[in-house]
Amino acid sequence: MPISKLTDRQKSILLVALLATLGIVVAINWASRRVADLYGPSVLAQATDGRVWLMLNHELHVLDRHGTSLRRTPVRTLGISRPSSAAAERASPRRSCCR
C-alpha cells in the first residue's frame, strides 16, 4: 500500500513506531559506550612507597599497600583530559606496573 493511501491514524502509528525505534537505537548506543567507559581501571601504577594509583570511572584512586583507600579525586578537578593513560607516566617517582 503506498504511503499516500495510509490514513492519518496509520501515519501517526508509523511515526510513533519509527521514533520509538530511533530512541531504542540511541539508548543502546549510549549504554554500550557507558558500559565500556565504566569497565575496569584505565591506568594502574605503583609508587615506590607501595601506594597504588589507579584511574577508575573518571576518578583517581590512591590506595595504600594493603588496598585501603586513601584518596578519591574526580579527574575533572585534576585537569587531566581523556584519555588519561599518560597520568602515570607524568607523575614521579612511580613505576608503571600495568597498561
Backbone as ProteinMPNN parsed JSONL, in Angstrom:
{"seq_chain_A": "MPISKLTDRQKSILLVALLATLGIVVAINWASRRVADLYGPSVLAQATDGRVWLMLNHELHVLDRHGTSLRRTPVRTLGISRPSSAAAERASPRRSCCR", "coords_chain_A": {"N_chain_A": [[0.849, -1.172, 0.0], [0.767, 2.118, -0.963], [2.268, 4.988, 0.598], [0.729, 7.276, 0.457], [-1.858, 6.359, 0.538], [-2.349, 5.695, 3.119], [-4.141, 6.053, 6.149], [-4.68, 8.896, 8.323], [-4.45, 8.065, 10.967], [-2.974, 5.686, 10.717], [-0.62, 6.734, 9.68], [0.194, 8.224, 11.893], [0.66, 6.19, 13.769], [2.731, 4.839, 12.474], [4.697, 6.852, 12.511], [5.11, 7.114, 15.301], [6.105, 4.55, 15.836], [8.484, 4.581, 14.328], [9.884, 6.671, 15.619], [10.113, 5.541, 18.175], [11.74, 3.341, 17.603], [14.06, 4.66, 16.734], [14.699, 5.95, 19.15], [15.302, 3.73, 20.767], [17.555, 2.707, 19.448], [19.361, 4.83, 19.825], [19.504, 4.797, 22.645], [20.638, 2.262, 23.109], [23.116, 2.61, 21.871], [24.215, 4.675, 23.492], [24.256, 3.347, 26.0], [26.023, 1.242, 25.489], [28.432, 2.585, 25.07], [28.72, 3.74, 27.577], [28.947, 1.524, 29.304], [31.355, 0.423, 28.399], [32.967, 2.511, 29.093], [32.917, 2.512, 31.871], [34.061, 0.159, 32.658], [36.433, -1.391, 34.426], [39.846, -0.472, 35.465], [41.644, 2.253, 33.965], [44.206, 3.179, 34.161], [46.962, 2.014, 35.94], [49.229, 2.242, 38.445], [52.16, 2.028, 40.518], [53.525, 3.533, 43.359], [56.821, 4.17, 44.746], [56.69, 3.875, 47.481], [54.807, 1.957, 47.854], [52.17, 2.681, 47.565], [49.245, 2.539, 45.544], [48.098, 3.822, 42.527], [45.232, 4.371, 40.734], [43.117, 4.769, 37.891], [39.769, 4.943, 37.698], [36.523, 4.809, 36.586], [36.44, 7.58, 35.9], [37.724, 8.729, 38.052], [40.502, 9.373, 40.197], [42.04, 7.07, 42.136], [43.728, 6.518, 45.139], [45.484, 4.13, 46.807], [46.635, 2.464, 49.771], [49.431, 0.245, 50.53], [48.066, -1.993, 51.383], [45.644, -1.952, 50.201], [43.747, -0.216, 51.17], [41.634, 2.547, 50.77], [42.94, 5.719, 50.273], [42.562, 8.168, 49.081], [40.272, 9.757, 46.852], [39.706, 11.226, 43.892], [37.929, 13.218, 41.619], [38.581, 13.156, 38.116], [38.161, 15.408, 36.524], [38.62, 17.557, 38.233], [41.324, 17.542, 38.441], [42.276, 18.388, 36.069], [43.025, 16.694, 34.047], [42.803, 15.514, 30.85], [40.767, 13.269, 28.893], [42.106, 10.692, 26.822], [43.358, 9.405, 29.877], [45.682, 7.978, 30.162], [48.282, 8.756, 30.211], [48.792, 9.794, 32.668], [50.111, 8.295, 34.673], [52.662, 8.152, 33.64], [53.525, 10.784, 33.718], [53.686, 11.465, 36.391], [55.902, 11.263, 39.187], [57.901, 9.905, 41.872], [57.252, 7.001, 40.319], [56.586, 3.69, 39.285], [55.385, 2.09, 36.485], [53.047, -0.495, 36.544], [51.159, -1.813, 35.094], [49.415, -1.731, 31.948]], "CA_chain_A": [[0.0, 0.0, 0.0], [1.573, 3.344, -0.996], [2.136, 5.815, 1.796], [-0.337, 8.263, 0.265], [-3.156, 5.728, 0.808], [-2.479, 5.432, 4.551], [-4.99, 7.001, 6.868], [-3.937, 9.725, 9.272], [-4.171, 7.238, 12.153], [-1.889, 4.778, 10.355], [0.589, 7.549, 9.584], [0.595, 8.55, 13.267], [1.205, 4.962, 14.361], [4.02, 4.619, 11.821], [5.62, 7.849, 13.025], [5.444, 6.739, 16.68], [6.954, 3.355, 15.77], [9.811, 4.992, 13.854], [10.535, 7.426, 16.694], [10.463, 4.595, 19.239], [12.888, 2.577, 17.12], [15.205, 5.555, 16.797], [15.03, 6.115, 20.568], [15.929, 2.494, 21.25], [18.898, 2.64, 18.866], [20.182, 5.823, 20.525], [19.713, 4.312, 24.012], [21.591, 1.143, 23.055], [24.417, 3.194, 21.572], [24.678, 5.366, 24.7], [24.54, 2.359, 27.043], [27.227, 0.464, 25.151], [29.593, 3.439, 25.332], [28.818, 3.945, 29.024], [29.456, 0.288, 29.903], [32.776, 0.337, 28.064], [33.641, 3.582, 29.809], [32.961, 2.23, 33.302], [34.572, -1.175, 32.925], [37.831, -1.591, 34.79], [40.758, 0.667, 35.567], [42.307, 2.626, 32.725], [45.618, 3.38, 34.493], [47.334, 1.389, 37.194], [50.656, 2.497, 38.693], [52.532, 1.868, 41.913], [54.588, 4.422, 43.833], [57.906, 3.438, 45.393], [56.326, 3.59, 48.866], [53.808, 0.897, 47.867], [50.825, 3.164, 47.243], [48.779, 2.223, 44.195], [47.288, 4.87, 41.912], [44.506, 3.831, 39.6], [42.068, 5.582, 37.313], [38.6, 4.084, 37.6], [35.259, 5.551, 36.483], [36.727, 9.022, 35.87], [38.24, 9.161, 39.351], [41.83, 8.9, 40.559], [42.006, 6.412, 43.441], [45.038, 6.245, 45.731], [45.341, 3.072, 47.808], [47.893, 2.12, 50.432], [49.949, -1.065, 50.107], [47.133, -3.041, 51.795], [44.414, -1.803, 49.435], [42.837, 0.73, 51.818], [41.506, 3.785, 50.004], [43.453, 6.907, 50.938], [42.045, 9.371, 48.442], [39.488, 9.552, 45.634], [39.574, 12.558, 43.311], [37.408, 13.238, 40.239], [39.592, 13.524, 37.133], [37.929, 16.766, 36.001], [39.21, 18.535, 39.148], [42.769, 17.491, 38.268], [42.625, 18.975, 34.784], [43.531, 15.657, 33.148], [41.822, 15.236, 29.81], [40.725, 11.891, 28.461], [42.391, 9.585, 27.71], [44.257, 9.763, 30.969], [46.695, 6.932, 30.295], [49.606, 9.35, 30.397], [48.905, 10.32, 34.03], [51.118, 7.542, 35.411], [53.98, 8.451, 33.092], [53.903, 12.145, 34.071], [53.941, 11.571, 37.823], [57.092, 10.544, 39.619], [58.561, 8.701, 41.38], [56.387, 5.834, 40.23], [56.882, 2.755, 38.216], [54.142, 1.581, 35.933], [53.006, -1.95, 36.695], [50.224, -2.388, 34.128], [48.876, -0.778, 30.95]], "C_chain_A": [[0.896, 1.237, 0.0], [1.28, 4.216, 0.217], [1.018, 6.838, 1.66], [-1.711, 7.677, 0.565], [-3.335, 5.379, 2.285], [-3.397, 6.477, 5.172], [-4.126, 7.815, 7.819], [-3.564, 8.932, 10.523], [-3.007, 6.294, 11.88], [-0.562, 5.532, 10.235], [1.108, 7.91, 10.974], [1.24, 7.349, 13.945], [2.586, 4.663, 13.775], [5.068, 5.595, 12.343], [6.06, 7.513, 14.452], [6.369, 5.526, 16.686], [8.367, 3.71, 15.311], [10.564, 5.775, 14.918], [10.95, 6.522, 17.851], [11.684, 3.767, 18.85], [14.154, 3.419, 17.171], [15.648, 5.767, 18.244], [15.742, 4.903, 21.142], [17.353, 2.376, 20.718], [19.833, 3.622, 19.577], [20.49, 5.354, 21.945], [20.718, 3.166, 24.049], [23.0, 1.661, 22.781], [25.003, 3.888, 22.801], [25.081, 4.366, 25.781], [25.804, 1.574, 26.737], [28.488, 1.295, 25.362], [29.801, 3.615, 26.819], [29.385, 2.701, 29.707], [30.943, 0.147, 29.622], [33.575, 1.362, 28.842], [33.835, 3.245, 31.285], [33.605, 0.894, 33.642], [36.067, -1.144, 33.198], [38.684, -0.346, 34.843], [41.422, 0.965, 34.228], [43.793, 2.863, 32.948], [45.865, 2.718, 35.836], [48.832, 1.584, 37.359], [50.919, 2.359, 40.178], [53.679, 2.8, 42.249], [55.654, 3.589, 44.541], [57.594, 3.12, 46.852], [55.229, 2.535, 48.982], [52.394, 1.363, 47.571], [50.504, 2.857, 45.786], [47.864, 3.347, 43.734], [46.55, 4.234, 40.75], [43.389, 4.772, 39.185], [40.888, 4.656, 37.07], [37.361, 4.957, 37.6], [35.463, 7.056, 36.611], [37.139, 9.565, 37.222], [39.631, 8.58, 39.547], [41.74, 8.352, 41.977], [43.439, 6.179, 43.902], [44.8, 5.261, 46.877], [46.676, 2.851, 48.493], [48.309, 0.714, 50.017], [49.037, -2.226, 50.484], [45.796, -2.941, 51.066], [43.39, -0.874, 50.057], [42.83, 2.033, 51.024], [41.979, 4.971, 50.828], [42.827, 8.179, 50.378], [41.306, 8.985, 47.172], [39.176, 10.929, 45.062], [38.997, 12.469, 41.906], [38.46, 13.784, 39.273], [39.402, 14.963, 36.662], [38.501, 17.834, 36.924], [40.727, 18.58, 39.033], [43.225, 18.133, 36.963], [43.234, 17.983, 33.817], [42.453, 15.381, 32.114], [41.859, 13.762, 29.457], [41.431, 11.744, 27.144], [43.478, 9.953, 28.722], [45.361, 8.733, 31.175], [48.089, 7.489, 30.508], [49.809, 9.865, 31.816], [49.99, 9.608, 34.814], [52.521, 7.874, 34.926], [54.456, 9.834, 33.507], [54.286, 12.268, 35.533], [55.208, 10.801, 38.167], [57.235, 10.718, 41.123], [57.608, 7.525, 41.452], [56.9, 4.929, 39.151], [55.575, 2.161, 37.753], [54.149, 0.064, 36.042], [52.076, -2.581, 35.674], [49.806, -1.308, 33.139], [47.699, -1.368, 30.29]], "O_chain_A": [[1.719, 1.383, 0.903], [0.186, 4.181, 0.781], [0.419, 7.228, 2.662], [-2.648, 8.432, 0.825], [-4.366, 4.825, 2.665], [-3.414, 7.637, 4.76], [-2.978, 7.461, 8.085], [-2.478, 9.114, 11.074], [-2.14, 6.123, 12.737], [0.486, 5.028, 10.639], [2.317, 7.906, 11.209], [2.258, 7.489, 14.621], [3.502, 4.279, 14.502], [6.209, 5.204, 12.59], [7.243, 7.614, 14.778], [7.322, 5.482, 17.464], [9.342, 3.189, 15.853], [11.762, 5.565, 15.103], [12.014, 6.712, 18.44], [12.561, 3.521, 19.678], [15.203, 2.943, 17.604], [16.845, 5.763, 18.531], [16.686, 5.044, 21.92], [18.26, 1.987, 21.455], [20.972, 3.276, 19.894], [21.622, 5.497, 22.405], [21.564, 3.116, 24.942], [23.964, 1.2, 23.392], [26.179, 3.698, 23.112], [26.128, 4.519, 26.409], [26.578, 1.273, 27.646], [29.511, 0.76, 25.789], [30.94, 3.639, 27.284], [30.221, 2.821, 30.602], [31.71, -0.212, 30.515], [34.724, 1.116, 29.208], [34.827, 3.658, 31.884], [33.684, 0.536, 34.818], [36.866, -0.898, 32.295], [38.302, 0.706, 34.331], [41.726, 0.056, 33.456], [44.574, 2.756, 32.002], [45.062, 2.851, 36.76], [49.617, 1.146, 36.518], [50.022, 2.547, 40.999], [54.676, 2.863, 41.531], [55.413, 2.435, 44.894], [58.173, 2.188, 47.41], [54.767, 2.245, 50.086], [51.506, 0.54, 47.348], [51.372, 2.909, 44.915], [46.967, 3.77, 44.463], [47.168, 3.624, 39.877], [42.798, 5.472, 40.007], [41.001, 3.69, 36.316], [37.164, 5.759, 38.513], [34.738, 7.725, 37.347], [36.925, 10.743, 37.509], [39.916, 7.457, 39.13], [41.406, 9.082, 42.91], [44.269, 5.694, 43.132], [44.02, 5.526, 47.792], [47.73, 3.027, 47.881], [47.612, 0.065, 49.237], [49.205, -3.331, 49.967], [44.908, -3.763, 51.293], [42.279, -0.746, 49.541], [43.881, 2.555, 50.655], [41.494, 5.208, 51.935], [42.591, 9.143, 51.108], [41.66, 8.016, 46.501], [38.458, 11.711, 45.684], [39.517, 11.721, 41.077], [39.146, 14.759, 39.581], [40.384, 15.667, 36.424], [38.841, 18.92, 36.456], [41.355, 19.543, 39.475], [44.413, 18.391, 36.772], [43.895, 18.383, 32.859], [41.319, 15.052, 32.463], [42.859, 13.083, 29.691], [41.348, 12.683, 26.353], [44.392, 10.723, 28.427], [45.914, 8.636, 32.27], [48.985, 6.766, 30.943], [50.9, 10.333, 32.141], [50.728, 10.255, 35.557], [53.466, 7.879, 35.715], [55.66, 10.053, 33.64], [55.13, 13.094, 35.881], [55.542, 9.811, 37.516], [56.676, 11.692, 41.627], [57.207, 7.108, 42.538], [57.571, 5.365, 38.216], [54.744, 1.769, 38.573], [55.129, -0.589, 35.681], [52.189, -3.778, 35.407], [49.839, -0.118, 33.452], [47.097, -0.736, 29.421]]}, "name": "protein", "num_of_chains": 1, "seq": "MPISKLTDRQKSILLVALLATLGIVVAINWASRRVADLYGPSVLAQATDGRVWLMLNHELHVLDRHGTSLRRTPVRTLGISRPSSAAAERASPRRSCCR"}
